Amino acid sequence: MLNRMKSLLSIRAGAGAAAIALLAAACLAGPAAAEDKYPSRPIHLVVGFPPGGSNDIVARIIAPKLGQILGGSVIVDNRAGANAIIGTEYTVRAAPDGYTITLGSASPLVISPHTYSNMPFDPLKDLVAITTVAATPELIALNPDVPAKSLKELVELSRKRDITLASSGNGGLPHLAIELLKIASKGRIVHVPYKGAGPAITDAVGGHVDGIIVDLPALFAMVSEGKLRPIAVTDNHRASIMPDIPTSVEGGLPTVLAFNWFGVMAPAKTPKPIVDKLHKALVQAVNSPDVKASLNKLGIEPFTQESPEAFAGFMKSETVRWGEVARASGAKGD
């Protein structure tokens, strides 16, 4: 009887061990299988700004090619509000499965944490970096009636009278670019915030403000038509689409550097194989001839990172840099 009981216990123990092994194998195989099949349904690429803005334009240029490379579809999902905080938070709260990602930019990802007092998330902790995809400089442009035809002349004029410069809103990259100009020029630069680039451009053209600083693509048409006078791009190299416009470095203000970059992020804890797959596909998409051509004709340059880790490091350095500007200027978004 004792031997029989030992035999039964041994059988049961063996069966239990086998069941545990099978369960463990299933648990390990489940995620791996899901990652191997990724994507098996549409991917939502969240944009925190309305249709028509730079973020939206970049997303809509890249999305079809990304879907083609991944063998699925990528849907641009606009969730605008609060300088892209709403759309970014939506992504932060999404399941970390690679089916909800966001195309963010400098303002919501590395500037807003310093200019908004109640950020509902930490971009460096609550999102995982995949890669940057594109970049464009800010452009300083003036109403043609303003008697300054160069950055040097603008600085000289700002030391004699107030110069009103419009931006697309408080607490974003254009706002901090204006603050950089104010600090570097030691002039009487007055920031005039608007609710979006559209009304800011309208008032700059109409002469209600002296000028404007926003992304170059937003001003391309008005500059081409002569309705605004370009003074400088806030970069250390000239924009390929408008090579005649000097840089802020050439204009004597080497610290006035502000370019808007666009990067794709996923919720924290998104599996590394999915992050790596998205990185590889995004780099391939951005560097494809048709996508590059579509970006370049708008004044936007392809800009990718060699790895997700490289993008994470870039974000950290940008966060430190813009934090210093925000503190020095006292710029606030709320």
Backbone hydrogen bonds, N-H to C=O, Kabsch-Sander energy under -0.5 kcal/mol:
donor,donor_aa,acceptor,acceptor_aa,energy
5,M,1,M,-2.5
6,K,2,L,-2.4
7,S,3,N,-2.1
8,L,4,R,-2.5
9,L,5,M,-2.7
10,S,6,K,-2.3
11,I,7,S,-2.3
12,R,8,L,-2.9
13,A,9,L,-2.8
14,G,10,S,-2.4
15,A,11,I,-2.7
16,G,12,R,-2.9
17,A,13,A,-2.7
18,A,14,G,-2.3
19,A,15,A,-2.5
20,I,16,G,-2.6
21,A,17,A,-2.5
22,L,18,A,-2.6
23,L,19,A,-2.7
24,A,20,I,-2.7
25,A,21,A,-2.4
26,A,22,L,-2.3
27,C,23,L,-2.4
28,L,24,A,-2.4
29,A,25,A,-2.8
30,G,26,A,-2.5
32,A,28,L,-1.3
33,A,29,A,-3.2
34,A,30,G,-2.4
35,E,31,P,-2.7
36,D,32,A,-2.4
37,K,33,A,-1.7
38,Y,35,E,-0.7
43,I,73,S,-2.6
44,H,99,Y,-3.0
45,L,43,I,-0.6
45,L,75,I,-3.1
46,V,44,H,-0.9
46,V,101,I,-3.4
47,V,77,D,-2.3
53,G,50,P,-1.3
57,I,53,G,-2.6
58,V,54,S,-2.6
59,A,55,N,-2.4
60,R,56,D,-2.4
61,I,57,I,-1.5
62,I,58,V,-2.1
63,A,59,A,-2.8
65,K,61,I,-0.5
66,L,62,I,-2.5
67,G,63,A,-2.6
68,Q,64,P,-2.2
69,I,65,K,-2.4
70,L,66,L,-2.3
71,G,67,G,-1.2
72,G,67,G,-2.5
75,I,43,I,-3.1
76,V,74,V,-0.5
77,D,45,L,-2.5
77,D,75,I,-0.5
78,N,76,V,-0.6
79,R,47,V,-3.0
79,R,77,D,-0.5
81,G,48,G,-1.1
84,A,48,G,-0.6
85,I,82,A,-1.6
86,I,81,G,-1.6
87,G,79,R,-0.6
88,T,84,A,-2.1
89,E,85,I,-2.6
90,Y,86,I,-2.0
91,T,87,G,-1.6
92,V,88,T,-2.3
93,R,89,E,-2.2
94,A,90,Y,-0.5
94,A,91,T,-1.0
97,D,95,A,-2.1
101,I,44,H,-2.6
102,T,265,M,-2.6
103,L,46,V,-2.6
104,G,102,T,-0.8
104,G,263,G,-2.7
106,A,261,W,-1.1
109,L,105,S,-1.9
110,V,106,A,-2.5
111,I,106,A,-1.4
111,I,107,S,-0.9
112,S,107,S,-3.2
114,H,111,I,-2.2
115,T,111,I,-1.2
116,Y,112,S,-2.3
119,M,116,Y,-0.6
125,K,122,D,-1.3
126,D,122,D,-3.6
127,L,123,P,-0.8
128,V,266,A,-3.2
130,I,264,V,-1.9
131,T,264,V,-1.1
133,V,262,F,-3.4
134,A,262,F,-1.3
135,A,301,E,-2.1
136,T,260,N,-2.5
138,E,258,A,-1.8
139,L,214,V,-2.8
140,I,232,A,-3.0
141,A,139,L,-0.7
141,A,212,I,-2.4
142,L,229,R,-2.9
143,N,210,D,-3.0
146,V,143,N,-2.3
148,A,146,V,-2.4
154,L,150,S,-2.1
155,V,151,L,-2.4
156,E,152,K,-2.2
157,L,153,E,-2.4
158,S,154,L,-2.4
159,R,155,V,-0.8
159,R,156,E,-0.7
160,K,157,L,-1.7
161,R,157,L,-2.0
163,I,188,R,-2.7
164,T,162,D,-0.5
165,L,163,I,-0.6
165,L,190,V,-2.8
166,A,211,G,-2.7
167,S,192,V,-1.7
172,G,169,G,-0.8
176,L,172,G,-2.2
177,A,173,L,-2.4
178,I,174,P,-2.0
179,E,175,H,-1.9
180,L,176,L,-2.3
181,L,177,A,-2.1
182,K,178,I,-2.4
183,I,179,E,-2.5
184,A,180,L,-2.7
185,S,181,L,-2.6
186,K,182,K,-1.4
187,G,182,K,-0.6
188,R,158,S,-3.0
189,I,187,G,-1.5
190,V,163,I,-3.1
191,H,189,I,-0.5
192,V,165,L,-2.7
194,Y,167,S,-1.1
196,G,168,S,-2.4
196,G,194,Y,-1.3
200,A,196,G,-1.0
201,I,197,A,-2.7
202,T,198,G,-2.2
203,D,199,P,-2.0
204,A,200,A,-1.8
205,V,201,I,-2.6
206,G,202,T,-2.0
207,G,203,D,-0.5
207,G,204,A,-0.7
208,H,203,D,-2.2
209,V,203,D,-1.1
210,D,164,T,-0.8
211,G,164,T,-1.8
212,I,141,A,-2.6
213,I,166,A,-2.3
214,V,139,L,-1.1
216,L,137,P,-2.3
218,A,215,D,-0.9
219,L,215,D,-0.7
219,L,216,L,-1.6
220,F,216,L,-0.9
220,F,217,P,-0.5
223,V,219,L,-2.5
224,S,220,F,-2.5
225,E,221,A,-1.9
226,G,223,V,-1.2
227,K,222,M,-2.2
228,L,222,M,-1.2
229,R,142,L,-3.6
231,I,140,I,-3.4
232,A,140,I,-1.3
233,V,246,P,-2.0
234,T,138,E,-2.4
235,D,233,V,-2.0
242,M,239,A,-0.7
245,I,242,M,-1.7
248,S,233,V,-2.0
248,S,235,D,-0.6
249,V,235,D,-1.0
251,G,247,T,-1.6
252,G,249,V,-1.5
253,L,248,S,-2.7
256,V,253,L,-1.6
257,L,255,T,-1.8
258,A,234,T,-2.5
258,A,256,V,-0.5
260,N,136,T,-3.1
261,W,259,F,-0.5
262,F,134,A,-2.7
263,G,104,G,-2.1
264,V,131,T,-2.9
265,M,102,T,-2.5
266,A,128,V,-2.1
268,A,126,D,-1.8
270,T,267,P,-1.4
274,I,271,P,-0.7
275,V,271,P,-2.1
276,D,272,K,-2.9
277,K,273,P,-1.9
278,L,274,I,-2.6
279,H,275,V,-2.5
280,K,276,D,-2.4
281,A,277,K,-2.2
282,L,278,L,-2.8
283,V,279,H,-2.5
284,Q,280,K,-1.9
285,A,281,A,-2.5
286,V,282,L,-2.9
287,N,283,V,-1.8
288,S,285,A,-1.2
292,K,288,S,-2.6
293,A,289,P,-2.2
294,S,290,D,-2.1
295,L,291,V,-2.3
296,N,292,K,-2.8
297,K,293,A,-2.0
298,L,295,L,-1.5
299,G,296,N,-1.6
300,I,295,L,-2.3
301,E,135,A,-2.9
303,F,133,V,-1.6
305,Q,132,T,-0.5
311,F,307,S,-1.7
312,A,308,P,-2.2
313,G,309,E,-2.1
314,F,310,A,-2.2
315,M,311,F,-2.6
316,K,312,A,-1.8
317,S,313,G,-2.0
318,E,314,F,-2.3
319,T,315,M,-2.4
320,V,316,K,-2.0
321,R,317,S,-2.3
322,W,318,E,-2.6
323,G,319,T,-1.5
324,E,320,V,-1.8
325,V,321,R,-1.5
326,A,322,W,-2.5
327,R,323,G,-2.3
328,A,324,E,-2.3
329,S,325,V,-2.2
330,G,326,A,-2.1
331,A,326,A,-0.7
333,G,115,T,-3.9
334,D,115,T,-0.9
